[in-house]
Amino acid sequence: MMKTYLQKAIMLVALFVFATTGASAQTMQDLHEKGKDLIDLLVDELDQEVVHVEYDLIFSEPKEVFRTLARGYTYKIIGFTDSRVSDLDLYVYKKQGSNWVEVGKDNKTDTTPIVTISPEISGQYKFVIKVYSYNGDNDRALWGLIISHEE
């Protein structure tokens, strides 16, 4: 229990520092470096196994990523973006029959949303990345998504 609390505290502090100091990325190379820093934190400090990494452009329409998640793991889903975005949101949905049901979200005002979920059964999940607001006159940006779980 203490290790879990300590891991969460370390992650929150590190992500706050990361989000506030790494805000100048505007190229894919810069975003890749931000992703690498997050992956290093997840793997080296929090004993996480990274199972999915994705980078792309985002405009006014949300982006969707699909992945099967397995029962028995607690997953961390982390979105991040470049400095053209002032607020990035992340929504997680589970497929139930022919419908998608929301099972988690982070729609706080920040650029590094984090959702943690522990699937009760293995199944298909959808991750929706949405820019809530851009900085200035920007209308596009780069974003990244990392999915990890404990080893």
C-alpha positions as CSV (number, residue, x, y, z in Angstrom):
1,M,0.0,0.0,0.0
2,M,2.8,2.4,0.9
3,K,4.6,1.6,-2.4
4,T,1.5,2.4,-4.4
5,Y,1.0,5.8,-2.6
6,L,4.7,6.6,-3.0
7,Q,4.5,5.7,-6.7
8,K,1.5,8.0,-7.2
9,A,3.1,10.8,-5.4
10,I,6.3,10.5,-7.4
11,M,4.4,10.3,-10.7
12,L,2.2,13.4,-9.9
13,V,5.2,15.5,-8.9
14,A,7.2,14.3,-12.0
15,L,4.3,14.9,-14.3
16,F,3.7,18.3,-13.0
17,V,7.4,19.2,-13.4
18,F,7.4,17.6,-16.9
19,A,4.2,19.4,-18.0
20,T,5.4,22.8,-16.8
21,T,9.0,22.6,-18.0
22,G,8.6,20.7,-21.2
23,A,6.0,23.0,-22.7
24,S,8.0,24.2,-25.7
25,A,7.7,21.2,-28.0
26,Q,6.4,22.0,-31.4
27,T,8.1,19.5,-33.7
28,M,7.7,15.7,-33.8
29,Q,11.3,15.4,-32.6
30,D,10.4,17.6,-29.5
31,L,7.3,15.6,-28.8
32,H,9.2,12.3,-29.2
33,E,11.7,13.5,-26.6
34,K,8.8,14.4,-24.2
35,G,7.4,10.9,-24.8
36,K,10.8,9.4,-24.1
37,D,11.1,11.3,-20.8
38,L,7.6,10.0,-19.7
39,I,8.5,6.5,-20.7
40,D,11.8,6.7,-18.7
41,L,9.8,7.8,-15.7
42,L,7.2,5.1,-16.1
43,V,9.8,2.3,-16.6
44,D,12.6,3.4,-14.3
45,E,10.7,5.0,-11.4
46,L,7.3,3.4,-11.4
47,D,8.2,-0.1,-12.6
48,Q,5.7,0.1,-15.5
49,E,5.8,-1.9,-18.7
50,V,4.9,0.3,-21.7
51,V,2.6,-1.6,-24.0
52,H,1.6,1.1,-26.5
53,V,3.0,4.5,-27.8
54,E,1.5,6.6,-30.5
55,Y,2.2,10.1,-31.9
56,D,0.1,12.1,-34.4
57,L,-1.3,15.4,-35.5
58,I,-4.6,16.7,-34.1
59,F,-6.9,19.3,-35.5
60,S,-10.5,20.2,-34.3
61,E,-11.8,16.6,-34.4
62,P,-10.9,14.3,-31.5
63,K,-8.5,11.3,-32.3
64,E,-9.4,7.8,-31.4
65,V,-7.1,4.9,-30.5
66,F,-8.3,1.3,-30.0
67,R,-6.6,-1.4,-28.0
68,T,-7.5,-4.6,-26.2
69,L,-6.7,-4.4,-22.4
70,A,-6.3,-7.5,-20.3
71,R,-7.9,-8.3,-17.0
72,G,-5.5,-8.5,-14.0
73,Y,-3.5,-5.3,-14.8
74,T,-3.9,-1.7,-13.8
75,Y,-3.2,0.5,-16.8
76,K,-2.0,4.1,-16.9
77,I,-3.1,5.9,-20.0
78,I,-1.2,9.2,-20.5
79,G,-1.8,11.8,-23.2
80,F,0.5,14.7,-23.9
81,T,0.9,17.4,-26.5
82,D,3.0,20.3,-27.7
83,S,3.0,23.9,-26.6
84,R,0.2,24.9,-29.0
85,V,-2.4,23.3,-26.7
86,S,-3.5,24.8,-23.4
87,D,-5.9,22.0,-22.4
88,L,-5.9,18.3,-23.6
89,D,-8.6,15.9,-22.5
90,L,-8.6,12.1,-22.5
91,Y,-11.6,9.8,-22.4
92,V,-11.6,6.0,-22.0
93,Y,-14.5,3.8,-23.3
94,K,-15.1,0.1,-23.0
95,K,-17.0,-1.8,-25.7
96,Q,-20.1,-3.4,-24.3
97,G,-22.2,-5.1,-26.9
98,S,-22.4,-2.6,-29.8
99,N,-22.0,0.4,-27.5
100,W,-19.1,2.3,-26.1
101,V,-19.4,3.1,-22.3
102,E,-17.2,5.7,-20.6
103,V,-15.1,4.1,-17.9
104,G,-12.6,6.9,-17.2
105,K,-11.7,10.4,-18.1
106,D,-9.3,13.3,-17.3
107,N,-10.8,16.5,-18.4
108,K,-8.9,18.8,-16.0
109,T,-7.3,21.9,-17.4
110,D,-3.9,20.7,-18.3
111,T,-1.8,19.2,-21.2
112,T,-1.0,15.9,-19.6
113,P,-4.2,14.0,-18.9
114,I,-3.8,10.7,-17.0
115,V,-6.4,7.9,-16.6
116,T,-5.9,4.8,-14.6
117,I,-8.1,1.8,-15.1
118,S,-8.2,-1.9,-14.0
119,P,-10.3,-3.9,-16.4
120,E,-12.6,-6.5,-14.6
121,I,-12.6,-8.5,-17.9
122,S,-10.4,-8.4,-20.9
123,G,-11.8,-6.5,-23.8
124,Q,-11.7,-3.7,-26.5
125,Y,-11.1,-0.2,-25.3
126,K,-11.3,3.2,-27.1
127,F,-9.1,6.1,-26.1
128,V,-10.4,9.5,-27.2
129,I,-7.9,12.4,-27.3
130,K,-9.5,15.8,-27.6
131,V,-8.1,19.3,-27.6
132,Y,-10.3,21.4,-25.4
133,S,-8.4,24.6,-26.1
134,Y,-5.4,25.8,-28.1
135,N,-3.0,28.6,-27.2
136,G,-3.4,31.7,-29.4
137,D,-4.5,31.3,-33.0
138,N,-3.3,27.7,-33.2
139,D,-5.7,25.2,-34.8
140,R,-3.5,22.1,-34.9
141,A,-0.9,20.4,-32.7
142,L,1.0,17.2,-32.1
143,W,-0.1,14.8,-29.5
144,G,1.2,11.5,-27.9
145,L,-0.4,8.6,-26.1
146,I,1.3,6.1,-23.8
147,I,-0.3,3.0,-22.3
148,S,1.5,1.1,-19.6
149,H,0.8,-1.3,-16.7
150,E,2.7,-2.6,-13.7
151,E,5.2,-5.4,-14.4
